[in-house]
């Protein structure tokens, strides 16, 4: 195997903790066959379900990012979402959400923002570890997180892991 190329998704040591977390917050994640032409290797979203193929090579951290897309999707659309969208605000929110999830689970930031991640992980790792939380304003807007308000719910802690029904943009 080439250096830096991911192993089979099912071999990732973080997989069980990620799956437990995602199921625990109410997202549906199912092991199954994923088409080779999927947007990300070894995973896809279909009708609001995150499918992953444990025998295909893929980055386990990408499961958190794709789950983040489901989590920040308007709940009226979540169960019918055929694929993740390209809305810039939701993309940034999914990045922030995946970071918060990784921190809650104990997944290393380098596993989330891996070498193949969106052109390279260095700027995202530097931003998040220094407290510049890309995407946090959208999570705040939807009532999912706060930067810090004195009640102990300081990001990356989340107030809600799924975007609430009343938090829709106009």
C-alpha positions in Angstrom: 0.0 0.0 0.0 1.3 3.5 -0.8 2.2 5.7 2.1 -0.6 8.0 3.0 -3.2 6.0 1.1 -6.0 4.9 3.4 -6.7 1.3 4.4 -10.0 -0.4 4.2 -12.5 1.8 6.1 -13.5 -1.2 8.3 -9.9 -1.4 9.6 -9.8 2.1 11.0 -9.4 2.0 14.8 -11.8 5.0 15.2 -14.6 3.5 13.2 -16.5 1.8 16.0 -16.5 5.0 18.2 -17.6 7.1 15.2 -20.5 4.8 14.4 -21.6 4.7 18.0 -21.5 8.4 18.2 -23.4 9.0 15.0 -26.1 6.4 15.9 -26.3 7.9 19.4 -27.2 11.4 18.0 -29.9 10.0 15.7 -28.2 9.7 12.3 -28.6 6.6 10.3 -25.3 5.0 9.2 -25.3 1.7 7.4 -22.6 -0.6 6.1 -23.1 -1.6 2.5 -21.8 -1.5 -1.0 -20.9 2.0 -2.2 -20.5 2.7 -5.9 -16.9 3.2 -7.1 -17.9 6.6 -8.5 -19.1 8.0 -5.2 -18.0 11.5 -4.4 -15.8 10.3 -1.6 -14.2 6.9 -1.5 -16.1 4.2 0.4 -19.1 6.4 1.5 -22.2 8.1 0.1 -25.5 9.7 1.2 -28.8 8.3 -0.1 -32.2 9.4 1.2 -30.8 10.8 4.4 -28.7 7.7 5.2 -24.9 7.7 5.3 -23.7 4.5 3.7 -20.1 3.3 4.1 -18.3 0.3 2.6 -16.0 -1.2 5.2 -14.0 -3.1 2.6 -13.2 -0.2 0.4 -10.3 2.1 1.1 -11.3 5.5 2.5 -10.6 8.0 5.2 -12.6 7.4 8.4 -12.5 11.1 9.2 -14.6 11.7 6.0 -17.5 9.9 7.7 -17.6 12.7 10.2 -17.6 15.3 7.5 -20.4 13.6 5.5 -22.4 13.1 8.8 -21.9 16.8 9.4 -23.6 17.6 6.1 -26.6 15.5 7.2 -26.6 17.1 10.7 -26.7 20.7 9.4 -29.2 20.0 6.6 -32.6 21.6 7.1 -34.4 18.8 9.0 -37.3 19.0 6.5 -34.8 17.9 3.8 -32.6 15.5 5.8 -34.5 12.3 5.2 -34.8 12.8 1.5 -31.2 14.1 0.9 -29.9 12.2 -2.1 -26.4 13.7 -1.9 -24.7 16.4 0.1 -25.1 19.9 -1.3 -22.6 22.4 -2.4 -24.0 25.4 -0.4 -20.9 27.2 1.0 -22.5 28.0 4.3 -23.5 24.3 4.9 -20.0 23.2 3.8 -18.3 25.4 6.4 -20.9 24.3 9.0 -20.2 20.7 8.2 -16.5 21.3 8.7 -17.1 22.9 12.1 -19.6 20.2 13.1 -17.1 17.4 12.1 -14.4 19.1 14.2 -16.8 19.3 17.2 -17.8 15.6 16.7 -14.1 14.5 16.4 -13.3 16.3 19.7 -16.3 14.8 21.4 -15.4 11.3 20.3 -11.6 11.7 20.8 -10.7 11.3 17.2 -7.3 13.1 16.5 -7.6 16.2 14.4 -5.1 14.8 11.9 -7.5 11.9 11.3 -10.3 14.3 10.5 -8.3 16.7 8.5 -6.1 14.1 6.7 -3.5 14.7 4.0 -6.1 14.4 1.2 -8.6 16.7 2.9 -9.8 19.6 0.6 -6.3 20.4 -0.7 -4.4 19.8 2.5 -5.1 19.8 6.2 -2.5 22.3 7.5 -4.6 25.5 7.3 -7.7 23.8 8.9 -5.7 22.2 11.7 -4.0 25.5 12.4 -7.3 27.4 12.4 -9.2 25.0 14.6 -6.4 24.4 17.1 -5.9 28.2 17.5 -9.6 28.8 18.1 -10.5 30.2 14.6 -13.5 28.0 14.1 -14.5 28.1 10.4 -18.2 27.5 10.1 -19.0 28.2 13.7 -21.2 31.3 12.8 -23.6 29.0 10.9 -23.8 26.6 13.8 -24.5 29.6 16.1 -27.2 30.9 13.7 -29.0 27.6 13.8 -28.7 27.4 17.6 -26.5 24.3 17.5 -23.4 25.8 19.2 -22.0 29.0 20.8 -18.5 30.4 20.9 -18.9 30.7 24.7 -21.5 32.3 26.9 -20.4 31.5 30.4 -22.7 28.4 30.8 -20.0 25.9 29.9 -21.3 25.3 26.4 -18.2 26.6 24.7 -17.5 25.3 21.2 -16.5 22.6 20.3 -19.2 21.6 22.8 -22.5 21.5 21.0 -26.0 22.5 22.2 -27.6 20.3 19.5 -26.0 17.8 17.2 -28.8 18.0 14.7 -30.1 21.3 13.2 -33.4 22.0 14.8 -36.6 22.4 12.8 -37.1 26.0 13.8 -33.6 27.0 12.7 -34.1 27.6 9.0 -32.7 30.3 6.8 -34.9 32.6 4.9 
